[in-house]
Amino acid sequence: VKGEYQLEKIQYPGDVSKIKTILEDSDGYLWIAAYDEGVYCLKNNVVVRHFSIKNALGLLQDHEKNIWISTQTDGIYEINHDLLRQNHFDRTYFNSYGVNKLCDAPGMGIWCTNTKTVFLFGNGIFYSLEVPKVIQPVNIVYLFNNQTLLLGSISQLLCTFENLSVNKSSKRIVYESYKIHPIFTKKVINNRSGNIVAMFDQNKIKFVNRLNPSFSVDYTQISERINNAYFNANNDFVINSKRNYLYKNEKLEPYPILSRFDGAIILNHLLLNDTTELFNIDGDSLYVLNNNTFYNLTNAFETPIDKQINKMAFVDNTLYLATLGEVYVCNNPLNAIKGAAVNLEPLKISFNNINDILIVRDTLYIGSDDGLTIIAKT
């Protein structure tokens, strides 16, 4: 009947001859399954997601608004409805590379790097900063309080950029000066007050003022190889080596409370509150330390993680754990202290090699070989 139908032209990026199924979901998103090309999700004639499910055939939306995809040989995939509330910037935003490091830039956005170029993401715009080849691959990114940006490669040279600003027309980051420093570090860490920064390499430690950093002070040499270091709930500097030590008055003192982890690598450490710490031991076991007592968080999970945990982030009583391919959300991890079971849920998004995660206020940033994924906490 004339007037009941209208023709709409869709800008489809693939080969229309390979399209198997088209579905419009209840929120107005258009889903297209194309054999050998994957699944496209469009909104207002613009592709908002592409999923590399090469042999996709059928599409179905369930009562919870999740999308189910049938394939010829790989079974069935489920795409969580909440996925569409996230932002993803693929490798094309990063010169066809993934994102390997993230850093907060208060008042500006976040810093991220593809190891060759550094990007500042703020207000939905990426600004780029070309860096000298001598400090590539860039896998250290740190911003001091005076807006001095520290970049470098682990255990290689470092470089500082001073008086940064953005050129909105060119989308470039400009700076007043930069300087190469013959300083080597594996990690940069804030103390609890945020005024002191510790830097350490294989067997050397350096402390600088975060408000006005100076890089002329020599490292302090210690007698053992450092695996990791952090500031604990008492603001003591802890060194994880063959044994675990407190570093005081330029000396190593035994740290008896951590003797159970002597010989192990503390891969990550987080402060959950003023009296509670979280330890990731060798990527296999998570322990909560509260009032000098340890609680096994891994054993408290209702559904254990069967892959190594590489990254952790915590905000508003929610813990995020990242393996190479997935991110898990743990609400109320401190329930382990009460002996209660702890709920753990995957985000239902697969990644190719997660390199870093960062929480800024209520937003989770995930840097991976796929690019940058941004998830606002709901």
C-alpha positions in Angstrom: 0.0 0.0 0.0 1.4 3.4 -1.0 2.7 5.4 1.9 3.3 2.4 4.3 6.9 1.8 3.3 9.9 4.1 2.7 13.3 3.4 1.2 16.3 4.0 3.4 19.8 3.9 2.1 22.4 2.5 4.6 26.1 3.1 4.2 27.3 -0.4 4.8 31.1 -0.8 5.0 31.3 -4.4 3.8 30.3 -6.7 0.9 26.5 -6.7 0.8 26.6 -10.1 -1.0 27.9 -11.7 2.2 25.1 -10.4 4.5 23.2 -13.3 6.1 20.9 -11.7 8.6 19.7 -8.2 9.5 18.1 -7.3 12.9 16.8 -4.0 14.3 16.8 -4.3 18.1 14.4 -2.6 20.6 16.7 0.4 21.0 16.9 1.1 17.3 20.3 -0.4 16.7 20.7 -2.2 13.4 22.7 -5.4 13.5 24.1 -7.0 10.3 25.7 -10.5 10.3 28.0 -11.0 7.3 29.8 -14.2 6.5 33.6 -13.8 6.5 33.3 -10.1 7.6 31.8 -10.3 11.1 28.9 -8.5 12.8 28.3 -4.8 12.4 26.1 -2.7 14.7 24.9 0.6 13.3 23.0 3.5 14.8 21.7 6.4 12.7 23.5 5.0 9.7 26.9 5.0 11.4 28.8 1.9 12.5 29.2 2.0 16.3 30.7 -1.6 16.7 32.3 -4.3 14.6 32.7 -7.8 16.0 35.2 -10.1 14.4 33.0 -13.2 14.2 33.9 -14.3 10.8 31.4 -17.1 10.2 28.3 -15.3 11.6 24.9 -16.5 10.3 21.9 -15.6 12.5 20.9 -12.9 14.9 18.4 -12.9 17.8 17.5 -10.5 20.6 16.4 -11.9 24.0 14.1 -10.5 26.6 17.1 -8.9 28.4 18.0 -7.1 25.2 21.2 -9.2 24.7 22.1 -10.1 21.1 22.8 -13.7 20.2 24.8 -14.6 17.2 24.9 -18.1 15.6 27.9 -19.2 13.6 28.6 -22.1 11.2 31.5 -23.6 13.2 32.1 -21.6 16.4 28.8 -22.1 18.2 26.8 -19.2 19.6 28.0 -15.8 20.8 26.2 -13.5 23.3 26.8 -9.8 23.2 25.7 -8.0 26.3 23.2 -5.2 25.8 25.3 -2.9 28.1 28.2 -3.1 25.6 26.5 -0.4 23.5 26.8 2.0 26.4 30.6 1.9 26.1 32.9 3.8 23.8 35.6 2.0 21.9 38.4 3.7 19.8 40.0 1.1 17.6 43.6 0.9 16.4 43.0 3.4 13.6 43.0 6.2 16.2 46.5 5.1 17.3 48.3 4.8 13.9 47.2 1.1 13.6 48.8 0.2 16.9 47.1 -0.9 20.2 47.3 1.0 23.5 49.8 -0.3 25.9 49.9 2.3 28.8 47.4 4.7 30.5 47.9 7.6 32.8 45.5 10.1 34.4 45.9 13.7 33.4 43.7 15.6 36.0 41.7 18.4 34.4 42.9 17.4 31.0 41.8 13.8 30.3 44.0 10.8 30.1 47.3 10.0 28.6 47.8 6.8 26.5 50.6 5.5 24.2 51.0 3.1 21.4 54.8 2.8 22.3 55.8 5.3 19.5 53.4 8.2 20.0 51.7 9.6 23.1 48.1 10.7 23.0 46.1 13.0 25.3 42.3 12.1 25.2 40.1 14.9 26.5 36.5 16.0 25.7 36.3 13.3 23.0 39.4 14.5 21.1 42.8 12.8 20.7 45.8 15.1 20.7 49.1 13.6 19.7 52.7 14.0 20.9 55.6 12.7 18.8 58.4 11.4 21.0 62.1 10.9 20.3 63.0 7.4 19.0 65.7 7.1 21.7 63.0 6.7 24.4 60.9 4.2 22.4 59.1 1.9 23.0 57.3 4.2 25.4 55.9 2.1 28.3 56.4 4.6 31.2 54.0 7.5 31.3 53.8 9.7 34.4 52.5 13.3 35.0 54.0 15.4 37.8 52.0 18.0 39.6 53.7 20.8 37.8 52.5 19.4 34.5 55.9 17.9 33.6 55.3 14.8 31.6 57.7 11.9 32.1 58.0 9.4 29.3 60.4 6.6 28.7 61.1 2.9 28.2 61.4 0.5 31.1 65.0 0.4 32.3 66.1 2.7 29.5 66.3 6.5 29.1 63.6 8.9 30.3 62.5 12.1 28.8 60.6 15.1 30.4 58.3 17.5 28.5 57.6 20.8 30.3 54.8 23.4 30.0 52.4 21.3 27.9 49.4 22.7 26.1 47.2 21.6 23.2 46.8 23.1 19.7 43.1 22.5 18.9 43.4 23.2 15.2 46.3 20.7 14.6 45.3 18.4 17.4 48.9 18.3 18.5 50.4 18.6 22.0 53.0 21.4 22.2 55.6 22.0 24.9 58.2 24.6 25.8 61.1 22.2 26.2 62.1 18.6 26.6 65.1 16.9 28.1 66.6 13.4 27.9 67.7 12.0 31.3 70.2 9.1 31.7 68.0 7.7 34.5 66.6 4.1 34.4 63.5 2.9 36.1 61.0 0.1 35.9 58.2 1.9 37.7 57.1 5.3 39.1 55.0 5.2 42.3 53.3 7.9 44.5 53.4 7.8 48.2 50.1 8.2 50.1 50.3 12.0 50.4 51.0 12.3 46.7 54.0 14.6 47.3 56.8 12.1 47.0 57.5 9.9 44.0 59.6 6.7 44.1 61.4 5.3 41.1 63.2 2.0 41.1 65.2 -0.1 38.7 66.8 -3.5 39.1 68.6 -2.7 42.4 68.4 1.1 42.6 65.9 3.5 44.2 65.3 7.2 43.7 62.9 9.6 45.4 61.8 12.9 43.9 59.4 15.7 44.8 56.2 15.4 42.8 55.5 19.1 43.0 58.9 20.2 41.7 60.8 17.1 40.4 64.6 17.1 40.1 66.5 14.4 38.2 70.0 15.3 39.3 69.9 13.2 42.5 71.7 9.9 42.2 70.0 6.6 42.9 70.5 4.7 46.1 72.0 1.3 45.5 70.7 -1.7 47.4 72.0 -5.2 47.7 69.1 -7.2 46.1 67.2 -7.2 42.8 63.9 -5.5 43.1 60.8 -7.3 41.8 58.3 -4.6 42.8 57.9 -1.8 45.3 55.0 0.2 46.7 53.8 2.3 49.6 51.7 0.5 52.2 48.8 1.7 54.3 51.3 3.2 56.8 53.0 5.1 53.9 56.1 2.9 54.4 58.1 2.1 51.3 58.0 -1.7 50.8 60.4 -3.6 48.5 59.5 -7.0 47.1 62.8 -8.9 46.4 64.0 -12.4 47.4 62.4 -11.4 50.7 60.1 -8.5 51.6 61.6 -5.4 53.2 60.7 -2.0 54.6 63.1 0.6 53.2 64.0 3.0 56.0 66.9 5.4 56.5 68.4 4.1 53.2 68.5 0.5 54.6 66.5 -2.7 54.1 64.6 -3.9 57.2 62.9 -7.3 57.3 59.1 -7.0 57.0 57.8 -10.0 59.0 54.1 -9.5 58.1 55.0 -10.3 54.5 57.3 -13.2 55.2 54.7 -15.6 53.9 55.3 -14.1 50.4 59.1 -14.3 50.6 60.3 -15.9 47.3 57.1 -14.8 45.5 56.6 -11.8 43.2 54.0 -9.3 44.4 52.7 -8.5 40.9 50.3 -5.8 41.9 49.4 -3.9 45.1 46.4 -1.7 45.9 45.1 0.3 48.9 41.5 -0.5 49.3 41.1 2.0 52.2 43.2 3.5 55.0 43.7 0.1 56.7 43.2 -2.5 54.0 45.6 -3.6 51.2 45.2 -6.0 48.3 48.0 -8.2 47.0 48.3 -10.0 43.7 50.8 -12.8 44.2 52.4 -14.1 41.0 49.1 -13.4 39.2 47.6 -16.5 40.7 46.3 -15.6 44.2 44.7 -12.5 45.7 45.0 -11.7 49.4 43.4 -8.9 51.5 45.5 -7.6 54.4 43.3 -6.0 57.1 44.5 -5.3 60.7 47.5 -7.5 60.3 45.4 -10.5 59.1 45.4 -12.0 55.7 42.3 -13.2 53.9 42.3 -15.3 50.7 40.2 -13.3 48.2 40.7 -15.9 45.5 39.1 -18.6 47.6 36.2 -16.3 48.4 35.2 -15.9 44.8 32.0 -17.7 43.9 33.4 -18.2 40.4 37.2 -18.4 40.3 39.3 -16.9 37.5 41.2 -19.6 35.7 43.7 -17.2 34.0 46.5 -15.1 35.4 45.5 -11.7 36.7 47.8 -9.0 35.3 46.2 -5.7 36.3 43.9 -4.4 39.1 42.0 -1.2 39.8 39.6 -0.2 42.6 37.0 2.5 43.1 33.8 2.9 45.2 34.1 -0.6 46.7 34.3 -2.1 43.2 37.4 -4.1 42.2 38.3 -4.6 38.5 40.7 -7.4 37.6 42.2 -7.9 34.1 43.6 -11.0 32.5 45.1 -10.9 29.1 41.7 -11.3 27.4 39.0 -10.3 29.9 38.0 -7.9 32.6 36.2 -9.0 35.7 34.1 -6.9 38.1 34.1 -7.7 41.9 31.6 -5.9 44.0 32.3 -5.6 47.8 35.6 -7.6 47.9 35.9 -6.8 51.6 33.2 -9.3 52.2 36.0 -11.8 52.2 37.0 -10.4 55.6 33.7 -11.5 57.0 34.1 -15.0 55.5 31.3 -14.4 53.0 31.3 -15.4 49.4 32.4 -12.6 46.9 30.6 -12.1 43.7 32.7 -11.9 40.5 31.3 -11.2 37.0 33.1 -10.9 33.7 32.3 -7.8 31.6 31.4 -10.2 28.7 33.8 -8.4 26.4 36.8 -10.1 24.9 40.0 -8.3 24.2 43.2 -9.0 22.3 45.9 -8.6 24.9 44.9 -6.2 27.7 47.9 -4.0 28.4 46.6 -1.6 31.1 43.5 -0.5 33.0 42.8 2.8 34.7 40.0 4.1 36.9 39.4 7.8 36.7 36.5 8.9 39.0 33.6 6.6 37.8 35.0 5.6 34.4 37.1 2.5 33.5 39.7 2.8 30.7 41.1 -0.3 29.1 44.1 -0.2 26.9 44.6 -3.2 24.7 45.9 -4.3 21.3 42.4 -3.5 20.1 42.7 0.2 21.1 41.0 2.1 23.9 37.8 1.0 25.5 35.9 3.4 27.9 33.2 2.1 30.2 31.3 4.4 32.5 30.3 2.8 35.8 26.5 2.6 36.2 
